[in-house]
Structures are given as structure tokens and as C-alpha cells.
């Protein structure tokens, strides 16, 4: 496996606000299913997801306390507002 960059500005349904909204949270393509082996999504993948969801549900409060700063991160909104202000200034004739 590799480390994968996660764009936190695109998660938590903020991807719906993009110029071309991202409406699919996860794409389970045939290439991914092939990588799971002969049982596909019905093998260890499915069991792993069920175990992960059980763990997440059992620790809901801890998980939400960790994720809340990402949901309410004002820096992302400030950056977006600043970009929009700069774009507005470029559109105005001088």
C-alpha cells in the first residue's frame, strides 16, 4: 500500500459544492474488486468493513470529537472567501 493524500476540503459533503459536484463518496470499480481477490467484495473486504463500522459505532463520541475540527475548520472558509474576493477584484475594471 501507499500513503494517499486526502483532500479535507472535499469531504464531509463539501464536495457537493464544487463547480462539478462530487456526488459519489466511494467508487467501487471492477479494478478494485479484482484486487480483492477471487471472492471480490464478499471476502475479507466485506468482513473488514463490518468490523470497522462496529468499532466506529462503538466509539462514536471519540470519533466525532476528533473529526469535528475538520468539519468546522474556519481556515478553509477564509481561504475560499479570500479567493472569491481576489477573483472579484480582477473582474472590476480599474
Beta strands, then each sheet from edge to edge (+ up, - down):
end
